[in-house]
Each structure stands twice: as C-alpha cells, then as structure tokens.
Amino acid sequence: MPDPHTFKFLGGPVDDPSEAQVLFLELGRATAAWARLEQQVEAILVHVNKKEFSEELFKEHPVSFTTKLKILKPWFKKHQALSKYKEAVLEVSSKLWNLAEERNLYLHSVLETFDSQSNIAVFHRIIPKGNNEFALILNEVPLERISSFVEVVNLTNRYLWSVSQDLFIPETVSGLAKR
C-alpha cells in the first residue's frame, strides 16, 4: 500500500489511462448517475423551498449537497401538503447521506493507481477535521464496488422519481401555498 503521507499529483492512470479504461468507464457512469440524482434533489428544492409556502421552513437555497438534504427533510416532515411523500423522501435522504460520502471518495480524491489485473483502484484524499486538523485517507477500491455504487445511485434516482413526478405538476405546487 502506498505511503498515506505522499500524494501522486502527477502520473498514474489520470495521465496514462491506457490500462484503466474500464475504471474510467465506471467512474464516468458514477459521475453521470450522481449528477442526475443530485439535480433531481435540486429540482425538488426549487419547487418546494419557497417563502410563500412556509416562512418557517424556507431557507436560502444552498450550494452544498449536505445542506440541501438538511433543508429538504423538514419540508417533507412538517409541510402538510407534502405529508404523503414524507416516508419516501426521508428514506431516500437517509440513503443519500451515505451515497454522498462514497461519491466524495470517487470524485474528491486523487486517483493514484489502478491495477488492471486485480481491478483495484487506489484513491487518496485529505479530509479536514476542523481546528486545523486533517485526516489522510487511502482507500483501495475494487472496481465492482464502483459499479455497485452506480447501481444503487440509479435505483435511488428511480425511487425518488416516483415522488418527483407528482411534485412537478402545477396542482401539487399550488397546493403547497394552501396551509
């Protein structure tokens, strides 16, 4: 295992992808699947997070994904017009916390190596812990774990769509204003 205190900022599969095409295919799928899911969460917030629907629940639209989840949950827990979607959204949002952490591994780390024989990728990252403290994390990830991540993200996206398709109609949105 590589030294966790040294990062490979040059070289590796990013500079020479010839032995890692299967990895980049799965990382590309992971990125696209996550982007689609995150945009669906974004669209839900755009529809429901309005001051005219609830002064109490309204928050300025956030940038970070975890903050979006923190705003999303109270809307579905407390707003009467969204109560029929409460269980589904709470279930999805709890899954999204874990998925977001795994997404960070793939999209916010340095991809240092990929062994095409074992299909193991090595990711290296710095995680701020607060108070000027940091953790250096080295993860060896089998390719099938990345593929499984893609499948779980896609399943979560489809499940969330079962709620979204009802939210994205004028009758539902207008019902939010009636309280």
ABEGO torsion letter per residue (X at the ends): XBBAABBBABEEAAABAAAAAAAAAAAAAAAAAAAAAAAAAAAAAAAABBAAABAAABBBBBABAAAAAAAAAAAAAABAAAAAAAAAAAAAAAAAAAAAAAAAAAAABBBABBBAAAGBBBBBBBBBAEGGBBBBBBBBBBAAAAAAAAAAAAAAAAAAAAAAAAAABAAAAAAAABX
